[in-house]
Every structure is written in C-alpha cells, then in structure tokens.
Amino acid sequence: MRTFLLLWNPGQNVVMHDQIAAFLDTRLEIKNWFSPFVGTILLVTDLTQVPGTVAETIRSRFAEFHFAVTPVEPWGTQGWMPKLFWDLVQQPFPSKMRAGGSLGDFLKLASPPPPPPTILPKK
C-alpha cells in the first residue's frame, strides 16, 4: 500500500468536500483516508504506481475539478499534524471500517463521550 496527498482549493465551489469523501468511500482501491482539514485528504491505496493512477480515478468522477495528487514518503514529510496522519504516512494501513463506512465515520464514532451531567447538592 502507498499513501498519497490529495489537495484542492475548497473555494472552487465545483466539488464539495463531502462529495469527494462519499466518492472515496465507494472506491475499493482506496483502502483508507483521513482529512485533517478541508481541501486536503491523505489517501491510502493499493494503486502503487505513479500518482496519475489515483488522479485518473478522481478525475473519472469529477471532470471539472482542479486538484493535485502527490505521493507522501515518510522520509520526506515534515510538519505538525494529528497522530493518525503520521501513522498513515509511516505505515499505511486499511481502514477497519472499510466495509461499513469511511475512516472519517469511524473517527466520529470513536470520539470520547460527553462528560457526565453535573450533580447539584440537595438543599
């Protein structure tokens, strides 16, 4: 498996982030994805060839969409991102939720529960 970074300008108003996420969820070759912020998605795929293969897959659905796809290599990537981002860069892995939803859906489910209600003392 290999990790790629999909980048686009969310201000284009051609394709919305949710549309891209929904499309990625339908693609069997996209094994996992994580979006640290709008306009950027880290893709894990079994398409180990040049980024053009991943780009062709996206372009097949969104013809008027301007974007870039670039490989992400552990030795050439630096910055300050969430732990999951670095996990996918260093050791790409498929999503356990692949059959039932996206990694984004999983992260929503896996968020911590709300704090318990405050119990006021009796008067």
Secondary structure as the mmCIF struct_conf table of DSSP 4:
data_model
#
loop_
_struct_conf.conf_type_id
_struct_conf.id
_struct_conf.beg_label_comp_id
_struct_conf.beg_label_asym_id
_struct_conf.beg_label_seq_id
_struct_conf.end_label_comp_id
_struct_conf.end_label_asym_id
_struct_conf.end_label_seq_id
STRN STRN1 ARG A 2 TRP A 8
HELX_RH_3T_P HELX_RH_3T_P1 PRO A 10 GLN A 12
BEND BEND1 VAL A 14 VAL A 15
HELX_RH_AL_P HELX_RH_AL_P1 HIS A 17 THR A 26
TURN_TY1_P TURN_TY1_P1 LEU A 28 GLU A 29
STRN STRN2 ILE A 30 PHE A 37
TURN_TY1_P TURN_TY1_P2 VAL A 38 GLY A 39
STRN STRN3 THR A 40 THR A 45
BEND BEND2 ASP A 46 ASP A 46
BEND BEND3 GLN A 49 GLN A 49
HELX_RH_AL_P HELX_RH_AL_P2 PRO A 51 ARG A 59
TURN_TY1_P TURN_TY1_P3 SER A 60 ARG A 61
TURN_TY1_P TURN_TY1_P4 ALA A 63 GLU A 64
STRN STRN4 PHE A 67 PRO A 71
HELX_RH_3T_P HELX_RH_3T_P2 PRO A 74 GLY A 76
BEND BEND4 GLY A 79 GLY A 79
HELX_RH_AL_P HELX_RH_AL_P3 LYS A 83 GLN A 90
BEND BEND5 GLN A 91 GLN A 91
TURN_TY1_P TURN_TY1_P5 LYS A 96 GLY A 100
HELX_RH_AL_P HELX_RH_AL_P4 LEU A 103 LEU A 109
TURN_TY1_P TURN_TY1_P6 ALA A 110 ALA A 110
BEND BEND6 SER A 111 SER A 111
HELX_LH_PP_P HELX_LH_PP_P1 PRO A 112 LYS A 122
#
